[in-house]
Amino acid sequence: MANLRRLMNKIILLLIVVHAVGFGQQDSSQYQSALIAGSILVEGHSLEYLRGLTDGFGGRVSGSAAYQKAAEWSVSQFRAAGISDVKLESFTIPNGWERVSARAHMLAPLYRPLQVQSYGWAPSTPAQGAKGEVIYISHIFAQDRIKAHADNIKGKIILIDNDSFSQDVPFLDSRYMASKRLLKELGAVAILVRGSTDNNVTMSWNDTWGGMLEPLPIAEIGMEDGKLVQRLLENGSVTIEFQCENKVSGPIEVNNVVAEIRGREEPDEWVLVGAHLDSWDQGTGAQDNGTGCAMVLEAVRAIAQLNNAPRRSIRFVLWGGEEQGMLGSLAYIRLHASEMGNCIAALNTSSGAGHPQGWTIRGNNEFKDAMIPLAQSLTGMSGDRLKQEVRFEELTDWASFFLKGVPALDLWMDMAHLSEYHHKPSDTFEKVDAHNLALGSAIVAVTAYKIADQSQSISPHLDQESINRVLKRSNVYETIKDLIDEGALK
């Protein structure tokens, strides 16, 4: 069976190349693209890259030893693919953070263990833990309601739930941060946030922006345990003992991994292809975002083996600090500010490895019009669909480039099942479909090559007025207003 499978793969590759030869005399880019796709879809390496990353290093929290080792491994993979221009570019985040342990018990009105996990960038409790009665606050954004409990908050553990967060609340809301600071001022000892996933499964999050620490120890409590506490509070007091230990450092360096294939004619203009290398630590960061990293590595390998560089350069970057607020991509833009005008497009992949759909266009109609003919060439890889939207419910690295006016593309994958793994302990290697991963890798690689090889830039950069117009037309300007006002997106 193995020999037959290898024979069939070779036949498929031959058919791809033979089909491409029909274009070869008229469209060299189409021919090269077919070779790239064939290399990835027939005996490609994307699944090997994913396994090496997830099983080799596990969760890769920015600033952790696991992240640094994964970055160094990525350098070696780029070089093994034949890229000599590979480097680590460092940036500094205000605090390093790593999870050590967390536990909680209900002490009254009954004794039972509770499922909890610390939020990221939260401080530890005192060594002896935090023990206190629970106060449930139903509207965490309403500081007047918190102040109404002011005389009863000191020494207490605060419980909030996902019902406190309405869908129209901005991604980062200054009221939420102010409320948590107010709770600390009033003497609360810890915060528990009731989860929203069945079976007491806890997720990994951080609510602060930019690697800043939470004002109080804060943890997610499993949904069923949280609901039990809420029911018991209806009939009397509930006392909880909560203890968590986290390693918190001061400022720490984190590395982006940067590789480049120089263009043959216009090397100072470049296409950027990126994915974030960091992940959370309860799982092994497979769908979020090992798959994206595997696609970038596979794109490098397939394009490099052509020995035929595109007209412009392609830069491949694995970002750090995405989970703390796109820190790596923003740091890259600051470091390369003088040459950002030469970045003709930024491609991002961070949506897991569901079945590919195509590309989400983050920009204006002119960019979409320019993408239509390119997308049509991706039909055989299930990548020909385009949608145009600018949404900021979950910010990721495409936004760093869009907000600087760079034409940005985000790989559009079917995310129907992503919530089963996203930020959860179940985000592991075996959940990834190898065929979908290979298709996504091929779409990324071919798109990057074709954009870099076009005779003209795909679309002009947007000026600030145009960027704001897109944000307001998409009804997302208010969503990120806090971030803009605080300078977090600069």
Steps between C-alpha positions, in 0.01 A plus 500: 500500500783740582662445162167550325443822693843631402432409137167683506665806654759505222227471239312790657817711506567415135147605405543830686824575319368389159195722549728786599715463188198616302541833673878493510562672169256780578505533877816399684342597833216254442748226419708571811185511712399157377839364598464656845154350549615160379794498738270573795206277411711200402729381779519843661639571846233713668385226739861425595557866582187506715595188689853623560366824643213374715641171625851639524430812705138492614335824599709803406416791728682816393820546697508142628784254448272291277436799276870580465586140415219495242638820346848351474354181347315713245828665398646156437197399290527811283870430444436134424257617232787684334453853633823663612347835593342402832517691827341560835370852560438575864252728670426552867176435684442657842461170684570135444241254631477124544236285666609277788191374683147589605249339729182597678258344745159595622513492879139591580213425484657174380850381429598419143787566262443755224648501151701820448785630284675833534454767237817592317705787636324472836705520821519217748294488814690523829682174571230394743233572241198727504203401712177688525129518448381539144319803365332466163505816288267471204613809310874538522503809275262692727731661754204652683381145580846407624506807723162398636678195647798704619450431871484127436780442247809508721641151547252348257537291183305652211309277259398627157372308198484525125152651522680813619654542155243608243584459133523875442777548755830602335781248478697688760270715707650757732201455732593136560858585594375784720255265672774252585720776636205623705449152645862496609468845657196380693694204639386202291752215520432323169265475202344184357343515154245230427592312182271432207615153391320181597649240733698749709757544224699815565653721233813712488467878470651825598284809537781752515666650195869517420637261761379708794409321823149459634434703816378192691536123486234396247401156381236327292278264695339216308148575377321236706695583815430869448128438457498292818654787693242739356212273601632457851538876536124531452451325835788636706873558514766302316864485610781408261869442546698587184872459445699558184870535428633666186855594406501872428813678386573856410575609143602211276616465140292304250615413148324517167645254247565667163607340170517645151513381140643791302317603186671466164408843355356729770644360824430815703126447461363208698202288594472396863370157607446457873356287778535526875733253664383558856213304649334424828623220717213275605512329159793493258392786276417288195207682341595826671739544340729211417309442178568857388871459575507169311342671199765773504784248530353287224457802275868586550609147419292472184593843363869463586534170318389662174836677474303767317429798725197716423536855370479647853626373832289294739555536873380223728449586867391299803376746760526502875261673735184469290295375794604805702388747233682451167822608668734328256343634184474852644866482607596388149319796346676742735839344426443511123304826489727655238428222250134422570406698190665221298282225654249441223285247691489318834363146515398354837398149600369443852155340464588135549485226239135450419406461135640791297268755347727769357599842632341766715592842362572765759476816299320682222318405180803564282691231687214254456478569127873434465468169686222351284718364215756364746229326703365330189833324458452342847178317408665158488627548856162610638637848551315714247246669725543861614321695767561854604461600862677678782403356835679537832324256730831317525794705392787320333806597300329598173361802688850638569559535125149609405521784752817617323323497164667184366269279288431208735372148440389255767475132403133404504449157652186323612499567874184305584692273739775736612316589820540137610875558528559875516704586812404163650698196621364317193702714256736217405659342192254219437210744453651632175390366162812442289325560168353832609838606637668419168234688304538805723878485459467485121259795493735711713806412296342549156332825599823643640698400193247636250465835681878533522541410134241740355622777273320763711418539868168339583341808663613838637539559872213671681557837663379564853178664389416198286585260782266684737230502235525120463490456878194719537322347201561157656363621836817403682661836569344522846605141569868591496473863607650421840802342336546792262461756779750318721752470218500120520467463124796720408 
